[in-house]
Amino acid sequence: MTRPVLGLVASAGGGVERWLRTGLAEPLARQGWRLAVTLTPTAARWLEPEVARLEALTDLPVRWTSRLPSEPKPHPVPDAFVFAPATLNSIAKLALGIGDNQALTVLSEALGRRAPMVVLAQVGAEQSRHPAYDGHLAVLRAAGVKVVGGGPEEVLGELAGVAPFAAFDKRP
C-alpha cells in the first residue's frame, strides 16, 4: 500500500532541535504519512544529531542541499507540506518566491502546484510588526496556505483539516 507523502520542511527557529522529531515527525509518521524531510542549511546544522532518527521514520534521506542535474530526485513529489517552524526570513522568501536553498525551492514549487500547506510561523513580537510581514502572510494565504502560530499541536490540528483525506484517498 502506498502511503501519501508529506513534505516536512523546517527552518532554524528556536526550539526546533527539541521538538521537530518527537513533536511533529513521529506523530505524522504514526498517522501514516511517508515523510520527505527537507531542512534549511542552518536547521541542518542544528538538527545534525537528529538526522539519523528522522531518516529512520521514512525510507527517504533528509535533504538540505540541492542535487546535481545528473542525480535522481531523492524525494517523490509530496501530496502536502508542513513548514515548521517558519522564521520571518523564510516566510518573506517564500512569499516572494526566493528559493535560495533547497527547502525554499521545494516550498516554492509546492506553492506553484497549490499543494496543501500548513506553515507554523515562529516570529517574534517585534518581527511581526515589520511593515512587510502582513503582506507576506496575505500572499501565502491567497495561495491557500494555512498559517498557524503556537507549536506542533496546532500544525497537526490544521493539517488534519487541510490535507490528509485527499492524499489518503489516493492509496490503492
OpenMM code with the backbone's topology and positions (N, CA, C; nanometers):
from openmm import Vec3, app, unit

residues = "MET THR ARG PRO VAL LEU GLY LEU VAL ALA SER ALA GLY GLY GLY VAL GLU ARG TRP LEU ARG THR GLY LEU ALA GLU PRO LEU ALA ARG GLN GLY TRP ARG LEU ALA VAL THR LEU THR PRO THR ALA ALA ARG TRP LEU GLU PRO GLU VAL ALA ARG LEU GLU ALA LEU THR ASP LEU PRO VAL ARG TRP THR SER ARG LEU PRO SER GLU PRO LYS PRO HIS PRO VAL PRO ASP ALA PHE VAL PHE ALA PRO ALA THR LEU ASN SER ILE ALA LYS LEU ALA LEU GLY ILE GLY ASP ASN GLN ALA LEU THR VAL LEU SER GLU ALA LEU GLY ARG ARG ALA PRO MET VAL VAL LEU ALA GLN VAL GLY ALA GLU GLN SER ARG HIS PRO ALA TYR ASP GLY HIS LEU ALA VAL LEU ARG ALA ALA GLY VAL LYS VAL VAL GLY GLY GLY PRO GLU GLU VAL LEU GLY GLU LEU ALA GLY VAL ALA PRO PHE ALA ALA PHE ASP LYS ARG PRO".split()
positions = [
    Vec3(0.0848, -0.1172, 0.0000),
    Vec3(0.0000, 0.0000, 0.0000),
    Vec3(0.0897, 0.1239, 0.0000),
    Vec3(0.0637, 0.2178, -0.0891),
    Vec3(0.1415, 0.3397, -0.0980),
    Vec3(0.0903, 0.4411, 0.0033),
    Vec3(0.1825, 0.4928, 0.0821),
    Vec3(0.1455, 0.5959, 0.1792),
    Vec3(0.1554, 0.7327, 0.1133),
    Vec3(0.0683, 0.8260, 0.1482),
    Vec3(0.0817, 0.9612, 0.0958),
    Vec3(0.2099, 1.0246, 0.1505),
    Vec3(0.2676, 1.1118, 0.0709),
    Vec3(0.3949, 1.1742, 0.1066),
    Vec3(0.3688, 1.3146, 0.1598),
    Vec3(0.4311, 1.3441, 0.2730),
    Vec3(0.4239, 1.4769, 0.3324),
    Vec3(0.5623, 1.5383, 0.3282),
    Vec3(0.5735, 1.6525, 0.2624),
    Vec3(0.6975, 1.7285, 0.2657),
    Vec3(0.7051, 1.8022, 0.3980),
    Vec3(0.7951, 1.7609, 0.4838),
    Vec3(0.8152, 1.8249, 0.6142),
    Vec3(0.9400, 1.9104, 0.6029),
    Vec3(0.9219, 2.0412, 0.6083),
    Vec3(1.0305, 2.1369, 0.5895),
    Vec3(1.0477, 2.2159, 0.7182),
    Vec3(1.1727, 2.2366, 0.7587),
    Vec3(1.1997, 2.3106, 0.8824),
    Vec3(1.3096, 2.4123, 0.8598),
    Vec3(1.2902, 2.5297, 0.9180),
    Vec3(1.3966, 2.6294, 0.9233),
    Vec3(1.4460, 2.6374, 1.0672),
    Vec3(1.5448, 2.7201, 1.0894),
    Vec3(1.6113, 2.7246, 1.2201),
    Vec3(1.5428, 2.8237, 1.3134),
    Vec3(1.4263, 2.7853, 1.3631),
    Vec3(1.3585, 2.8611, 1.4665),
    Vec3(1.3917, 2.8006, 1.6012),
    Vec3(1.4051, 2.8846, 1.7000),
    Vec3(1.4421, 2.8380, 1.8331),
    Vec3(1.3535, 2.7251, 1.8825),
    Vec3(1.4140, 2.6183, 1.9286),
    Vec3(1.3424, 2.5045, 1.9830),
    Vec3(1.3203, 2.3912, 1.8847),
    Vec3(1.3391, 2.4164, 1.7561),
    Vec3(1.3153, 2.3119, 1.6562),
    Vec3(1.3969, 2.1868, 1.6858),
    Vec3(1.5152, 2.2057, 1.7408),
    Vec3(1.6012, 2.0912, 1.7705),
    Vec3(1.5432, 2.0039, 1.8818),
    Vec3(1.4504, 2.0586, 1.9604),
    Vec3(1.3885, 1.9822, 2.0691),
    Vec3(1.2589, 1.9126, 2.0274),
    Vec3(1.1832, 1.9714, 1.9338),
    Vec3(1.0505, 1.9165, 1.9085),
    Vec3(1.0243, 1.8662, 1.7671),
    Vec3(1.1090, 1.8922, 1.6696),
    Vec3(1.0749, 1.8525, 1.5332),
    Vec3(1.0494, 1.7024, 1.5222),
    Vec3(1.1405, 1.6213, 1.5724),
    Vec3(1.1233, 1.4763, 1.5591),
    Vec3(1.0106, 1.4258, 1.6483),
    Vec3(1.0181, 1.4541, 1.7790),
    Vec3(0.9219, 1.3947, 1.8724),
    Vec3(0.7843, 1.4599, 1.8662),
    Vec3(0.7793, 1.5903, 1.8430),
    Vec3(0.6513, 1.6606, 1.8457),
    Vec3(0.5793, 1.6662, 1.7138),
    Vec3(0.6525, 1.6445, 1.6036),
    Vec3(0.5884, 1.6577, 1.4732),
    Vec3(0.6140, 1.5368, 1.3831),
    Vec3(0.7395, 1.5027, 1.3590),
    Vec3(0.7707, 1.3947, 1.2639),
    Vec3(0.7156, 1.2601, 1.3109),
    Vec3(0.7382, 1.2240, 1.4341),
    Vec3(0.6893, 1.0945, 1.4827),
    Vec3(0.5366, 1.0858, 1.4804),
    Vec3(0.4630, 1.1874, 1.5287),
    Vec3(0.3166, 1.1791, 1.5181),
    Vec3(0.2678, 1.1713, 1.3730),
    Vec3(0.3317, 1.2425, 1.2824),
    Vec3(0.2916, 1.2375, 1.1421),
    Vec3(0.3168, 1.0991, 1.0828),
    Vec3(0.4296, 1.0389, 1.1158),
    Vec3(0.4599, 0.9038, 1.0675),
    Vec3(0.3587, 0.8038, 1.1222),
    Vec3(0.3198, 0.8205, 1.2493),
    Vec3(0.2193, 0.7306, 1.3078),
    Vec3(0.0841, 0.7453, 1.2389),
    Vec3(0.0557, 0.8654, 1.1873),
    Vec3(-0.0706, 0.8882, 1.1157),
    Vec3(-0.0699, 0.8252, 0.9767),
    Vec3(0.0458, 0.7772, 0.9329),
    Vec3(0.0521, 0.7110, 0.8034),
    Vec3(0.1233, 0.7878, 0.6942),
    Vec3(0.1744, 0.9050, 0.7253),
    Vec3(0.2469, 0.9833, 0.6257),
    Vec3(0.3855, 0.9242, 0.6017),
    Vec3(0.4287, 0.9254, 0.4767),
    Vec3(0.5670, 0.8981, 0.4396),
    Vec3(0.6344, 1.0343, 0.4337),
    Vec3(0.7315, 1.0572, 0.5192),
    Vec3(0.7910, 1.1902, 0.5342),
    Vec3(0.9071, 1.2116, 0.4385),
    Vec3(0.9021, 1.3242, 0.3703),
    Vec3(1.0120, 1.3722, 0.2872),
    Vec3(1.0636, 1.4982, 0.3558),
    Vec3(1.1683, 1.4837, 0.4360),
    Vec3(1.2170, 1.5922, 0.5215),
    Vec3(1.3230, 1.6731, 0.4489),
    Vec3(1.3035, 1.8056, 0.4507),
    Vec3(1.3998, 1.8991, 0.3936),
    Vec3(1.4228, 2.0098, 0.4958),
    Vec3(1.5487, 2.0432, 0.5161),
    Vec3(1.5874, 2.1444, 0.6147),
    Vec3(1.6578, 2.2613, 0.5472),
    Vec3(1.6440, 2.3800, 0.6061),
    Vec3(1.7284, 2.4899, 0.5618),
    Vec3(1.8713, 2.4583, 0.6056),
    Vec3(1.9711, 2.5209, 0.5453),
    Vec3(2.1096, 2.4908, 0.5845),
    Vec3(2.1372, 2.5107, 0.7341),
    Vec3(2.0848, 2.6152, 0.7932),
    Vec3(2.1079, 2.6372, 0.9361),
    Vec3(2.0345, 2.5336, 1.0196),
    Vec3(1.9119, 2.5004, 0.9814),
    Vec3(1.8389, 2.3958, 1.0545),
    Vec3(1.9131, 2.2631, 1.0455),
    Vec3(1.9758, 2.2351, 0.9327),
    Vec3(2.0524, 2.1106, 0.9186),
    Vec3(2.1672, 2.1066, 1.0188),
    Vec3(2.2320, 2.2189, 1.0400),
    Vec3(2.3401, 2.2235, 1.1401),
    Vec3(2.2841, 2.1996, 1.2793),
    Vec3(2.1727, 2.2634, 1.3102),
    Vec3(2.1130, 2.2494, 1.4424),
    Vec3(2.0634, 2.1073, 1.4663),
    Vec3(2.0111, 2.0448, 1.3619),
    Vec3(1.9472, 1.9136, 1.3753),
    Vec3(2.0385, 1.7982, 1.3382),
    Vec3(2.1646, 1.8230, 1.3176),
    Vec3(2.2563, 1.7160, 1.2776),
    Vec3(2.2444, 1.5921, 1.3656),
    Vec3(2.2353, 1.6052, 1.4991),
    Vec3(2.2220, 1.4846, 1.5822),
    Vec3(2.0895, 1.4093, 1.5601),
    Vec3(1.9905, 1.4737, 1.4990),
    Vec3(1.8588, 1.4138, 1.4789),
    Vec3(1.8410, 1.3519, 1.3404),
    Vec3(1.9325, 1.3773, 1.2473),
    Vec3(1.9127, 1.3353, 1.1087),
    Vec3(1.8902, 1.1846, 1.0977),
    Vec3(1.9724, 1.1040, 1.1615),
    Vec3(1.9564, 0.9577, 1.1519),
    Vec3(1.8212, 0.9149, 1.2080),
    Vec3(1.7768, 0.9769, 1.3154),
    Vec3(1.6463, 0.9406, 1.3737),
    Vec3(1.5315, 0.9841, 1.2816),
    Vec3(1.5464, 1.0998, 1.2177),
    Vec3(1.4451, 1.1438, 1.1227),
    Vec3(1.4393, 1.0496, 1.0025),
    Vec3(1.5549, 1.0105, 0.9528),
    Vec3(1.5582, 0.9183, 0.8391),
    Vec3(1.5006, 0.7823, 0.8748),
    Vec3(1.5112, 0.7427, 0.9997),
    Vec3(1.4569, 0.6139, 1.0428),
    Vec3(1.3036, 0.6119, 1.0368),
    Vec3(1.2413, 0.7287, 1.0356),
    Vec3(1.0955, 0.7371, 1.0289),
    Vec3(1.0422, 0.7163, 0.8876),
    Vec3(1.1311, 0.7167, 0.7900),
    Vec3(1.0919, 0.7056, 0.6500),
    Vec3(1.2015, 0.6315, 0.5749),
    Vec3(1.1767, 0.6035, 0.4509),
    Vec3(1.2794, 0.5405, 0.3687),
    Vec3(1.3475, 0.6432, 0.2778),
    Vec3(1.3346, 0.7690, 0.3126),
    Vec3(1.3895, 0.8772, 0.2310),
    Vec3(1.4991, 0.9514, 0.3069),
    Vec3(1.5975, 1.0050, 0.2345),
    Vec3(1.7018, 1.0821, 0.3020),
    Vec3(1.6496, 1.2180, 0.3480),
    Vec3(1.7105, 1.2719, 0.4512),
    Vec3(1.6854, 1.4097, 0.4916),
    Vec3(1.7704, 1.4974, 0.4001),
    Vec3(1.7069, 1.5978, 0.3409),
    Vec3(1.7764, 1.6840, 0.2445),
    Vec3(1.7997, 1.8228, 0.3015),
    Vec3(1.9085, 1.8842, 0.2575),
    Vec3(1.9307, 2.0265, 0.2822),
    Vec3(2.0155, 2.0880, 0.1724),
    Vec3(2.0666, 2.0065, 0.0830),
    Vec3(2.1427, 2.0576, -0.0304),
    Vec3(2.0742, 2.0165, -0.1593),
    Vec3(2.1035, 2.0900, -0.2646),
    Vec3(2.0458, 2.0566, -0.3944),
    Vec3(2.1203, 1.9384, -0.4557),
    Vec3(2.0582, 1.8760, -0.5502),
    Vec3(2.1194, 1.7637, -0.6197),
    Vec3(2.1810, 1.8148, -0.7497),
    Vec3(2.2699, 1.7378, -0.8063),
    Vec3(2.3245, 1.7678, -0.9375),
    Vec3(2.2220, 1.7291, -1.0436),
    Vec3(2.2239, 1.7927, -1.1594),
    Vec3(2.1263, 1.7584, -1.2639),
    Vec3(2.1301, 1.6109, -1.3043),
    Vec3(2.2448, 1.5479, -1.2924),
    Vec3(2.2569, 1.4070, -1.3309),
    Vec3(2.2080, 1.3108, -1.2227),
    Vec3(2.1783, 1.3601, -1.1051),
    Vec3(2.1343, 1.2753, -0.9939),
    Vec3(1.9817, 1.2621, -0.9930),
    Vec3(1.9308, 1.1453, -0.9543),
    Vec3(1.7850, 1.1300, -0.9458),
    Vec3(1.7291, 1.2111, -0.8287),
    Vec3(1.6031, 1.2452, -0.8394),
    Vec3(1.5374, 1.3163, -0.7289),
    Vec3(1.5253, 1.2210, -0.6114),
    Vec3(1.5718, 1.2619, -0.4922),
    Vec3(1.5685, 1.1709, -0.3773),
    Vec3(1.4321, 1.1593, -0.3104),
    Vec3(1.3407, 1.2533, -0.3399),
    Vec3(1.2072, 1.2514, -0.2800),
    Vec3(1.1016, 1.2467, -0.3902),
    Vec3(0.9950, 1.1726, -0.3689),
    Vec3(0.8811, 1.1834, -0.4605),
    Vec3(0.8120, 1.3185, -0.4385),
    Vec3(0.7264, 1.3563, -0.5302),
    Vec3(0.6521, 1.4816, -0.5147),
    Vec3(0.5519, 1.4636, -0.4007),
    Vec3(0.5626, 1.5454, -0.2951),
    Vec3(0.4711, 1.5303, -0.1813),
    Vec3(0.3265, 1.5673, -0.2152),
    Vec3(0.2358, 1.5032, -0.1444),
    Vec3(0.0933, 1.5316, -0.1575),
    Vec3(0.0539, 1.6572, -0.0809),
    Vec3(0.1285, 1.6893, 0.0240),
    Vec3(0.1010, 1.8050, 0.1090),
    Vec3(0.2320, 1.8450, 0.1771),
    Vec3(0.2311, 1.9630, 0.2397),
    Vec3(0.3519, 2.0157, 0.3039),
    Vec3(0.3221, 2.0748, 0.4402),
    Vec3(0.4210, 2.0621, 0.5276),
    Vec3(0.4245, 2.1338, 0.6543),
    Vec3(0.5577, 2.2068, 0.6583),
    Vec3(0.5536, 2.3346, 0.6885),
    Vec3(0.6746, 2.4155, 0.7047),
    Vec3(0.6751, 2.4613, 0.8496),
    Vec3(0.7564, 2.3941, 0.9309),
    Vec3(0.7546, 2.4204, 1.0744),
    Vec3(0.8920, 2.3981, 1.1351),
    Vec3(0.9451, 2.4958, 1.2010),
    Vec3(0.8974, 2.6332, 1.2082),
    Vec3(0.9391, 2.7123, 1.0849),
    Vec3(0.8656, 2.8190, 1.0604),
    Vec3(0.8989, 2.9121, 0.9537),
    Vec3(0.9346, 3.0455, 1.0181),
    Vec3(1.0563, 3.0890, 0.9988),
    Vec3(1.1028, 3.2148, 1.0559),
    Vec3(1.0568, 3.3326, 0.9693),
    Vec3(1.0729, 3.4535, 1.0204),
    Vec3(1.0395, 3.5737, 0.9445),
    Vec3(1.1137, 3.5743, 0.8112),
    Vec3(1.2411, 3.5423, 0.8142),
    Vec3(1.3225, 3.5400, 0.6936),
    Vec3(1.2664, 3.4399, 0.5922),
    Vec3(1.2356, 3.3196, 0.6366),
    Vec3(1.1854, 3.2167, 0.5460),
    Vec3(1.0458, 3.2490, 0.4942),
    Vec3(0.9614, 3.3065, 0.5777),
    Vec3(0.8274, 3.3459, 0.5327),
    Vec3(0.8382, 3.4519, 0.4241),
    Vec3(0.9259, 3.5502, 0.4440),
    Vec3(0.9441, 3.6548, 0.3437),
    Vec3(0.9940, 3.5954, 0.2126),
    Vec3(1.0929, 3.5083, 0.2206),
    Vec3(1.1461, 3.4468, 0.0986),
    Vec3(1.0401, 3.3636, 0.0282),
    Vec3(0.9633, 3.2867, 0.1026),
    Vec3(0.8603, 3.2036, 0.0418),
    Vec3(0.7553, 3.2902, -0.0279),
    Vec3(0.7115, 3.3949, 0.0384),
    Vec3(0.6104, 3.4835, -0.0204),
    Vec3(0.6616, 3.5514, -0.1469),
    Vec3(0.7898, 3.5805, -0.1516),
    Vec3(0.8484, 3.6485, -0.2671),
    Vec3(0.9002, 3.5518, -0.3730),
    Vec3(0.8955, 3.4229, -0.3455),
    Vec3(0.9423, 3.3238, -0.4417),
    Vec3(1.0935, 3.3137, -0.4487),
    Vec3(1.1611, 3.3433, -0.3411),
    Vec3(1.3077, 3.3354, -0.3368),
    Vec3(1.3467, 3.1960, -0.2887),
    Vec3(1.3926, 3.1135, -0.3808),
    Vec3(1.4324, 2.9773, -0.3483),
    Vec3(1.5834, 2.9678, -0.3420),
    Vec3(1.6427, 3.0315, -0.2424),
    Vec3(1.7893, 3.0352, -0.2343),
    Vec3(1.8486, 2.9196, -0.1556),
    Vec3(1.7671, 2.8232, -0.1176),
    Vec3(1.8166, 2.6987, -0.0589),
    Vec3(1.7165, 2.5886, -0.0953),
    Vec3(1.7546, 2.4652, -0.0717),
    Vec3(1.6708, 2.3525, -0.1135),
    Vec3(1.5330, 2.3578, -0.0487),
    Vec3(1.5265, 2.3937, 0.0777),
    Vec3(1.3978, 2.3969, 0.1482),
    Vec3(1.3014, 2.4956, 0.0829),
    Vec3(1.3486, 2.6154, 0.0547),
    Vec3(1.2605, 2.7150, -0.0049),
    Vec3(1.2293, 2.6850, -0.1507),
    Vec3(1.3191, 2.6186, -0.2196),
    Vec3(1.2903, 2.5762, -0.3569),
    Vec3(1.1754, 2.4763, -0.3581),
    Vec3(1.1808, 2.3784, -0.2692),
    Vec3(1.0742, 2.2775, -0.2607),
    Vec3(0.9412, 2.3438, -0.2275),
    Vec3(0.9421, 2.4362, -0.1323),
    Vec3(0.8185, 2.5030, -0.0921),
    Vec3(0.7652, 2.5935, -0.2027),
    Vec3(0.8528, 2.6617, -0.2736),
    Vec3(0.8090, 2.7484, -0.3835),
    Vec3(0.7433, 2.6671, -0.4938),
    Vec3(0.8004, 2.5519, -0.5253),
    Vec3(0.7388, 2.4632, -0.6243),
    Vec3(0.6024, 2.4152, -0.5759),
    Vec3(0.5916, 2.3853, -0.4474),
    Vec3(0.4638, 2.3402, -0.3911),
    Vec3(0.3580, 2.4492, -0.4019),
    Vec3(0.3981, 2.5731, -0.3771),
    Vec3(0.3024, 2.6833, -0.3923),
    Vec3(0.2552, 2.6935, -0.5361),
    Vec3(0.3462, 2.6739, -0.6302),
    Vec3(0.3096, 2.6784, -0.7708),
    Vec3(0.2098, 2.5698, -0.8094),
    Vec3(0.2183, 2.4545, -0.7433),
    Vec3(0.1234, 2.3445, -0.7670),
    Vec3(-0.0032, 2.3601, -0.6846),
    Vec3(-0.0039, 2.4550, -0.5942),
    Vec3(-0.1135, 2.4756, -0.4988),
    Vec3(-0.1339, 2.3513, -0.4123),
    Vec3(-0.0224, 2.2891, -0.3746),
    Vec3(-0.0288, 2.1748, -0.2835),
    Vec3(-0.0764, 2.2229, -0.1470),
    Vec3(-0.1545, 2.1436, -0.0763),
    Vec3(-0.1951, 2.1819, 0.0587),
    Vec3(-0.0705, 2.2073, 0.1447),
    Vec3(-0.0733, 2.3167, 0.2209),
    Vec3(0.0434, 2.3533, 0.3008),
    Vec3(-0.0007, 2.4204, 0.4307),
    Vec3(0.0640, 2.3779, 0.5391),
    Vec3(0.0471, 2.4412, 0.6691),
    Vec3(0.1817, 2.4986, 0.7098),
    Vec3(0.1813, 2.6256, 0.7495),
    Vec3(0.3036, 2.6942, 0.7913),
    Vec3(0.2894, 2.7334, 0.9372),
    Vec3(0.3859, 2.6923, 1.0171),
    Vec3(0.3927, 2.7331, 1.1579),
    Vec3(0.4843, 2.8540, 1.1664),
    Vec3(0.4253, 2.9709, 1.1758),
    Vec3(0.5022, 3.0948, 1.1833),
    Vec3(0.5635, 3.1079, 1.3224),
    Vec3(0.6938, 3.1158, 1.3258),
    Vec3(0.7650, 3.1371, 1.4522),
    Vec3(0.8370, 3.2707, 1.4394),
    Vec3(0.7642, 3.3751, 1.4740),
    Vec3(0.8090, 3.5120, 1.4531),
    Vec3(0.7906, 3.5877, 1.5836),
    Vec3(0.8941, 3.6576, 1.6268),
    Vec3(0.8868, 3.7360, 1.7495),
    Vec3(0.7938, 3.8554, 1.7356),
    Vec3(0.7542, 3.9116, 1.8497),
    Vec3(0.6597, 4.0244, 1.8506),
    Vec3(0.7126, 4.1426, 1.7696),
    Vec3(0.8374, 4.1772, 1.7882),
    Vec3(0.8929, 4.2901, 1.7129),
    Vec3(0.9017, 4.2575, 1.5641),
    Vec3(0.9405, 4.1342, 1.5316),
    Vec3(0.9482, 4.0945, 1.3909),
    Vec3(0.8102, 4.0995, 1.3253),
    Vec3(0.7071, 4.0602, 1.3986),
    Vec3(0.5723, 4.0568, 1.3416),
    Vec3(0.5197, 4.1959, 1.3100),
    Vec3(0.5833, 4.2992, 1.3643),
    Vec3(0.5428, 4.4365, 1.3353),
    Vec3(0.6216, 4.4967, 1.2182),
    Vec3(0.7051, 4.4144, 1.1545),
    Vec3(0.7765, 4.4630, 1.0359),
    Vec3(0.6724, 4.5021, 0.9312),
    Vec3(0.6902, 4.6147, 0.8622),
    Vec3(0.5879, 4.6616, 0.7690),
    Vec3(0.5539, 4.5642, 0.6556),
    Vec3(0.6436, 4.4750, 0.6193),
    Vec3(0.6161, 4.3824, 0.5086),
    Vec3(0.5521, 4.2518, 0.5544),
    Vec3(0.5550, 4.2225, 0.6830),
    Vec3(0.5126, 4.0911, 0.7315),
    Vec3(0.3671, 4.0593, 0.6972),
    Vec3(0.2748, 4.1504, 0.7255),
    Vec3(0.1338, 4.1228, 0.6970),
    Vec3(0.1113, 4.0967, 0.5480),
    Vec3(0.1836, 4.1671, 0.4635),
    Vec3(0.1723, 4.1447, 0.3198),
    Vec3(0.2223, 4.0073, 0.2788),
    Vec3(0.3316, 3.9635, 0.3411),
    Vec3(0.3835, 3.8294, 0.3116),
    Vec3(0.2817, 3.7232, 0.3513),
    Vec3(0.2208, 3.7387, 0.4688),
    Vec3(0.1187, 3.6428, 0.5117),
    Vec3(-0.0007, 3.6449, 0.4167),
    Vec3(-0.0388, 3.7638, 0.3704),
    Vec3(-0.1521, 3.7743, 0.2776),
    Vec3(-0.1236, 3.7003, 0.1473),
    Vec3(-0.0012, 3.7096, 0.0965),
    Vec3(0.0367, 3.6384, -0.0252),
    Vec3(0.0233, 3.4877, -0.0034),
    Vec3(0.0763, 3.4393, 0.1082),
    Vec3(0.0705, 3.2954, 0.1355),
    Vec3(-0.0745, 3.2486, 0.1523),
    Vec3(-0.1524, 3.3238, 0.2258),
    Vec3(-0.2924, 3.2849, 0.2461),
    Vec3(-0.3702, 3.2872, 0.1145),
    Vec3(-0.3409, 3.3840, 0.0284),
    Vec3(-0.4075, 3.3902, -0.1021),
    Vec3(-0.3744, 3.2678, -0.1874),
    Vec3(-0.2594, 3.2064, -0.1608),
    Vec3(-0.2198, 3.0847, -0.2320),
    Vec3(-0.2764, 2.9592, -0.1656),
    Vec3(-0.3560, 2.9761, -0.0606),
    Vec3(-0.4188, 2.8619, 0.0055),
    Vec3(-0.3438, 2.8075, 0.1244),
    Vec3(-0.2354, 2.8733, 0.1634),
    Vec3(-0.1556, 2.8272, 0.2769),
    Vec3(-0.2298, 2.8569, 0.4072),
    Vec3(-0.2303, 2.7597, 0.4970),
    Vec3(-0.2853, 2.7793, 0.6309),
    Vec3(-0.1690, 2.8159, 0.7222),
    Vec3(-0.1735, 2.9363, 0.7785),
    Vec3(-0.0680, 2.9843, 0.8666),
    Vec3(-0.1178, 2.9746, 1.0096),
    Vec3(-0.0386, 2.9084, 1.0948),
    Vec3(-0.0737, 2.8933, 1.2354),
    Vec3(0.0406, 2.9443, 1.3219),
    Vec3(0.0087, 2.9730, 1.4461),
    Vec3(0.1093, 3.0061, 1.5466),
    Vec3(0.1106, 2.8947, 1.6482),
    Vec3(0.1846, 2.9129, 1.7534),
    Vec3(0.1871, 2.8113, 1.8582),
    Vec3(0.2968, 2.7104, 1.8371),
    Vec3(0.2592, 2.5829, 1.8336),
    Vec3(0.3582, 2.4761, 1.8248),
    Vec3(0.3105, 2.3612, 1.7386),
    Vec3(0.3757, 2.2462, 1.7531),
    Vec3(0.3422, 2.1304, 1.6701),
    Vec3(0.1961, 2.0875, 1.6797),
    Vec3(0.1344, 2.1055, 1.7943),
    Vec3(-0.0047, 2.0632, 1.8106),
    Vec3(-0.0961, 2.1377, 1.7147),
    Vec3(-0.0714, 2.2679, 1.6976),
    Vec3(-0.1533, 2.3468, 1.6058),
    Vec3(-0.1338, 2.3002, 1.4618),
    Vec3(-0.0105, 2.2643, 1.4279),
    Vec3(0.0174, 2.2137, 1.2930),
    Vec3(-0.0595, 2.0848, 1.2688),
    Vec3(-0.0520, 1.9924, 1.3626),
    Vec3(-0.1209, 1.8641, 1.3472),
    Vec3(-0.2717, 1.8839, 1.3342),
    Vec3(-0.3273, 1.9729, 1.4136),
    Vec3(-0.4707, 2.0001, 1.4065),
    Vec3(-0.5113, 2.0609, 1.2743),
    Vec3(-0.4335, 2.1561, 1.2267),
    Vec3(-0.4658, 2.2218, 1.0997),
    Vec3(-0.4459, 2.1281, 0.9815),
    Vec3(-0.3413, 2.0491, 0.9845),
    Vec3(-0.3149, 1.9561, 0.8747),
    Vec3(-0.4284, 1.8556, 0.8607),
    Vec3(-0.4862, 1.8151, 0.9721),
    Vec3(-0.5970, 1.7191, 0.9683),
    Vec3(-0.7144, 1.7737, 0.8877),
    Vec3(-0.7327, 1.9055, 0.8883),
    Vec3(-0.8422, 1.9654, 0.8141),
    Vec3(-0.8060, 2.0100, 0.6738),
    Vec3(-0.6788, 2.0072, 0.6403),
    Vec3(-0.6348, 2.0616, 0.5124),
    Vec3(-0.6017, 1.9541, 0.4109),
    Vec3(-0.5243, 1.8541, 0.4516),
    Vec3(-0.4613, 1.7709, 0.3510),
    Vec3(-0.4938, 1.6223, 0.3511),
    Vec3(-0.4976, 1.5548, 0.4613),
    Vec3(-0.4783, 1.4104, 0.4532),
    Vec3(-0.5880, 1.3325, 0.3840),
    Vec3(-0.7088, 1.3798, 0.3881),
    Vec3(-0.8152, 1.2958, 0.3352),
    Vec3(-0.7989, 1.2727, 0.1860),
    Vec3(-0.7720, 1.3767, 0.1105),
    Vec3(-0.7496, 1.3593, -0.0338),
    Vec3(-0.6250, 1.2765, -0.0582),
    Vec3(-0.5203, 1.3007, 0.0184),
    Vec3(-0.3965, 1.2259, -0.0007),
    Vec3(-0.4144, 1.0785, 0.0360),
    Vec3(-0.4835, 1.0529, 0.1448),
    Vec3(-0.5031, 0.9151, 0.1872),
    Vec3(-0.6017, 0.8435, 0.0968),
    Vec3(-0.6937, 0.9154, 0.0357),
    Vec3(-0.7889, 0.8536, -0.0560),
    Vec3(-0.7214, 0.8056, -0.1847),
    Vec3(-0.6021, 0.8531, -0.2148),
    Vec3(-0.5314, 0.8117, -0.3354),
    Vec3(-0.4654, 0.6757, -0.3204),
    Vec3(-0.4628, 0.6216, -0.1991),
    Vec3(-0.3982, 0.4907, -0.1791),
    Vec3(-0.4743, 0.3826, -0.2539),
    Vec3(-0.3994, 0.2853, -0.3099),
    Vec3(-0.4668, 0.1751, -0.3790),
    Vec3(-0.5364, 0.0820, -0.2810),
] * unit.nanometer
topology = app.Topology()
chain = topology.addChain("A")
for resn in residues:
    res = topology.addResidue(resn, chain)
    for name in ("N", "CA", "C"):
        topology.addAtom(name, app.Element.getBySymbol(name[0]), res)
